[in-house]
């Protein structure tokens, strides 16, 4: 690979199951995906501790996924990062070979077997994502001959919350990646398509991006504006719906087949020894890999055969007369339907597209991104909503599109890129406060461009010597905050209001969403110099410097 540039802008698609990295070639005017040392453009988002026993460091990527010591691997960190334990999908937890538990404040962390100490090691999800990011960044440095990397864009799901975005930025810090910005995955995807097919879209065209990856579903409605600018008009997603959920269906189908022949093969028993846990974890990893393989194979043919030697290498006593190794696409799709996976998928698309009137007849392009979108039934379901003729070119690679778009967006952040098209990312969901009667007052509307302008609200004290005020902040589309679809974000507490009669003191707070999609808050007392003494207390899960230092030290022990 010949590299003639002096500096580079790179984009990283940090995926739940696979990650990709690319750079923008200013000479050729195109994004280029970089390969790892195995020649792969898609790198497994897996981490293994097995090499620690020989004095080595963590193994990242396909080496970790194919590790024979599968009892000490971690994956799916994107489904855990920035979440509380109670927010993590319990079906995932049941299939993982590691444990997810909660800190005193509720935040989720990971427990995994450490073969070096022969005990349990605790990891923050940011550490695991940080290791994957560092591995991807190392690939770039190696392939680009260690030349200067000036800008980095890391992509995230469109409905990642503030905590998850902050946690992703912390993962970048652990990986020692600088000059980072976050971009929503569907935005990067439409940018990549428009670059690859420059004459396919014109002013006024509507595009629906369906990014269906291993861990999440993202949907975005985009309009092509003047000078070929891209405006994201509506977006949303489901963080608990992705290829992993279809893997779980397949795992359950296979699990039932196996246990019909070998009773209790995958049973989790109370009081298991560490060795028994290790044996079970190896079985679960083999089950997951085989489920993923069969699922992918069924996208290209009507049935597939289970590999019994891979699935059951330690068991010679399964009953061949009972065990049926053939799994059909029809059987798989029927079970997915019974569990409501297709319904959830379509309902989310309807929810996002109907907000701005995107429908069959006025949409010029439907762009599929992510490996899960390659399943035939997925396109069939979308074909009920939009004309199949509007589906993107089959030659467009849905697996590397996000990384390619991210690389170009990273390049656009350079001063030398002035004059190129502009991409306007937007707020996916309205944000506001609770007011009298439990009503929801929108402060930032959905569809507003990022970063948003600051919205300032002014209030007066209602009590004698009132020194503080409190506001509950929510996200959602309902009129009332107690509606089930509304999401409580945090409580904004303002302290330090000077003493005075009721109504004598006025104070204001300002809310805005920055370029990374993270909420920022500030407050002041009106008509006085009291600003620095006025504190805004709001929990968006930014760790304190002391916590970050400890995290860095722990991270560096392993990578």
BELBEL-V988567 format. One record per residue. N is the residue number from 1. PSI is psi in whole degrees, 0 to 359 (* if undefined). OMEGA is omega as a letter, one per 20 degrees, with the letter a starting at -180 (* if undefined). Layout:
<<N;PSI;OMEGA> <N;PSI;OMEGA>>
This chain:
<<1;121;a> <2;127;a> <3;116;a> <4;346;r> <5;155;r> <6;332;r> <7;163;a> <8;152;r> <9;129;a> <10;158;r> <11;137;a> <12;123;r> <13;98;a> <14;95;a> <15;164;r> <16;316;a> <17;323;r> <18;150;r> <19;153;r> <20;157;r> <21;142;r> <22;167;r> <23;161;r> <24;121;r> <25;106;a> <26;337;a> <27;313;r> <28;343;a> <29;36;a> <30;158;r> <31;142;a> <32;129;r> <33;134;a> <34;144;r> <35;150;r> <36;186;a> <37;352;r> <38;3;a> <39;20;a> <40;137;r> <41;335;r> <42;114;a> <43;127;a> <44;133;r> <45;60;a> <46;150;r> <47;137;r> <48;141;r> <49;2;a> <50;329;a> <51;352;a> <52;335;a> <53;337;a> <54;17;r> <55;9;a> <56;192;r> <57;185;r> <58;144;r> <59;132;a> <60;145;r> <61;212;a> <62;332;r> <63;323;r> <64;320;a> <65;326;a> <66;9;a> <67;131;r> <68;332;r> <69;63;a> <70;359;r> <71;348;a> <72;47;r> <73;154;r> <74;137;r> <75;178;r> <76;26;a> <77;334;r> <78;336;r> <79;356;a> <80;329;a> <81;133;r> <82;17;a> <83;157;r> <84;160;a> <85;320;a> <86;345;a> <87;348;a> <88;135;a> <89;120;a> <90;331;r> <91;324;r> <92;312;a> <93;322;a> <94;336;a> <95;347;a> <96;146;r> <97;1;r> <98;169;a> <99;145;r> <100;124;a> <101;177;a> <102;141;r> <103;178;r> <104;329;r> <105;4;r> <106;343;a> <107;139;a> <108;142;r> <109;170;a> <110;137;r> <111;128;a> <112;150;r> <113;129;r> <114;109;a> <115;340;r> <116;315;a> <117;349;a> <118;34;r> <119;189;a> <120;133;r> <121;137;r> <122;137;r> <123;140;r> <124;146;r> <125;328;r> <126;327;r> <127;316;a> <128;314;r> <129;324;r> <130;321;r> <131;319;r> <132;316;r> <133;316;a> <134;321;r> <135;316;r> <136;319;r> <137;321;r> <138;324;r> <139;315;r> <140;314;a> <141;320;r> <142;312;a> <143;334;a> <144;20;r> <145;36;r> <146;27;r> <147;168;a> <148;131;r> <149;113;a> <150;322;a> <151;147;r> <152;133;r> <153;128;r> <154;131;a> <155;149;r> <156;159;r> <157;149;a> <158;329;a> <159;22;r> <160;132;a> <161;173;a> <162;316;a> <163;319;a> <164;324;r> <165;316;r> <166;320;r> <167;323;r> <168;320;r> <169;324;r> <170;321;r> <171;321;r> <172;321;r> <173;318;r> <174;325;r> <175;0;r> <176;39;r> <177;125;a> <178;168;r> <179;52;a> <180;140;r> <181;150;r> <182;141;r> <183;142;r> <184;139;a> <185;315;r> <186;327;r> <187;315;r> <188;323;a> <189;314;a> <190;327;r> <191;315;a> <192;317;a> <193;317;a> <194;326;r> <195;321;a> <196;330;r> <197;72;a> <198;337;a> <199;9;a> <200;341;a> <201;141;r> <202;172;a> <203;132;r> <204;346;r> <205;145;r> <206;139;a> <207;134;r> <208;119;r> <209;124;r> <210;103;a> <211;101;a> <212;93;a> <213;199;a> <214;329;a> <215;338;a> <216;160;r> <217;127;r> <218;138;r> <219;135;r> <220;139;r> <221;120;a> <222;144;r> <223;135;r> <224;121;a> <225;196;r> <226;151;a> <227;28;r> <228;23;r> <229;153;a> <230;124;r> <231;120;r> <232;112;a> <233;330;a> <234;143;r> <235;160;r> <236;175;a> <237;182;r> <238;110;a> <239;351;a> <240;26;r> <241;117;a> <242;189;a> <243;329;r> <244;325;a> <245;328;r> <246;328;r> <247;318;a> <248;320;r> <249;313;a> <250;321;r> <251;319;a> <252;323;r> <253;313;a> <254;318;a> <255;317;r> <256;320;r> <257;314;a> <258;314;a> <259;346;r> <260;331;a> <261;329;r> <262;93;a> <263;132;r> <264;19;a> <265;324;a> <266;17;a> <267;132;r> <268;116;a> <269;153;r> <270;142;r> <271;30;r> <272;143;r> <273;166;r> <274;321;r> <275;320;r> <276;323;r> <277;319;r> <278;315;r> <279;315;r> <280;318;a> <281;322;r> <282;320;r> <283;317;a> <284;322;r> <285;316;r> <286;321;r> <287;316;a> <288;314;a> <289;318;a> <290;322;r> <291;317;r> <292;318;a> <293;314;a> <294;318;r> <295;314;a> <296;318;a> <297;323;a> <298;346;r> <299;341;a> <300;350;r> <301;165;a> <302;341;r> <303;165;a> <304;153;a> <305;134;r> <306;142;r> <307;97;a> <308;327;a> <309;324;r> <310;319;a> <311;321;a> <312;59;a> <313;340;a> <314;14;a> <315;116;r> <316;2;a> <317;18;r> <318;151;a> <319;107;a> <320;333;a> <321;334;a> <322;322;a> <323;124;r> <324;109;a> <325;349;a> <326;129;r> <327;131;a> <328;154;r> <329;321;r> <330;316;r> <331;316;a> <332;313;a> <333;324;r> <334;319;r> <335;322;r> <336;320;r> <337;316;a> <338;330;a> <339;2;r> <340;16;a> <341;318;r> <342;322;r> <343;316;r> <344;319;r> <345;308;a> <346;320;a> <347;323;r> <348;320;r> <349;315;r> <350;315;a> <351;315;a> <352;317;a> <353;326;a> <354;338;r> <355;323;a> <356;16;r> <357;25;r> <358;123;a> <359;174;r> <360;128;r> <361;330;r> <362;10;r> <363;126;a> <364;340;a> <365;133;r> <366;117;a> <367;117;r> <368;130;r> <369;149;r> <370;151;a> <371;327;a> <372;333;a> <373;350;a> <374;351;r> <375;131;a> <376;319;a> <377;329;r> <378;312;r> <379;326;r> <380;317;a> <381;317;r> <382;329;r> <383;343;r> <384;340;a> <385;325;a> <386;158;r> <387;131;a> <388;332;a> <389;341;a> <390;357;r> <391;145;a> <392;158;r> <393;132;a> <394;339;a> <395;350;r> <396;127;a> <397;111;a> <398;349;a> <399;333;a> <400;1;a> <401;317;a> <402;316;r> <403;321;r> <404;315;r> <405;320;r> <406;321;r> <407;318;r> <408;319;r> <409;326;r> <410;318;r> <411;321;a> <412;342;a> <413;351;r> <414;150;r> <415;328;a> <416;349;a> <417;4;a> <418;137;a> <419;346;r> <420;172;a> <421;158;a> <422;139;r> <423;123;a> <424;104;r> <425;163;a> <426;168;r> <427;124;a> <428;330;a> <429;138;r> <430;146;r> <431;138;a> <432;196;a> <433;160;r> <434;130;r> <435;187;a> <436;136;r> <437;12;r> <438;18;r> <439;157;a> <440;116;r> <441;114;a> <442;130;r> <443;320;r> <444;122;a> <445;156;r> <446;146;a> <447;351;r> <448;143;a> <449;146;r> <450;139;i> <451;149;a> <452;160;r> <453;150;r> <454;132;r> <455;122;a> <456;132;r> <457;135;a> <458;138;a> <459;160;r> <460;155;r> <461;151;a> <462;358;a> <463;160;r> <464;130;r> <465;36;r> <466;124;a> <467;352;a> <468;165;r> <469;153;a> <470;138;r> <471;132;r> <472;127;a> <473;133;a> <474;165;r> <475;133;r> <476;181;a> <477;358;a> <478;165;r> <479;334;a> <480;143;a> <481;340;a> <482;5;r> <483;143;a> <484;333;a> <485;353;r> <486;143;a> <487;121;r> <488;127;a> <489;302;a> <490;174;r> <491;127;r> <492;119;r> <493;126;a> <494;120;r> <495;157;r> <496;16;r> <497;128;a> <498;153;r> <499;154;r> <500;175;r> <501;163;r> <502;129;r> <503;355;a> <504;325;a> <505;136;r> <506;144;r> <507;159;a> <508;152;r> <509;152;a> <510;134;r> <511;139;r> <512;164;r> <513;125;a> <514;183;a> <515;338;r> <516;3;a> <517;18;a> <518;138;a> <519;137;r> <520;140;a> <521;144;r> <522;161;a> <523;156;r> <524;161;r> <525;130;a> <526;136;r> <527;20;r> <528;172;r> <529;5;a> <530;97;r> <531;308;a> <532;332;a> <533;347;a> <534;119;a> <535;143;r> <536;116;a> <537;111;a> <538;133;a> <539;106;r> <540;22;r> <541;37;r> <542;126;a> <543;149;r> <544;159;a> <545;321;r> <546;319;r> <547;319;a> <548;319;r> <549;315;r> <550;322;a> <551;318;r> <552;316;a> <553;318;r> <554;318;r> <555;315;a> <556;344;r> <557;335;a> <558;342;a> <559;*;*>>
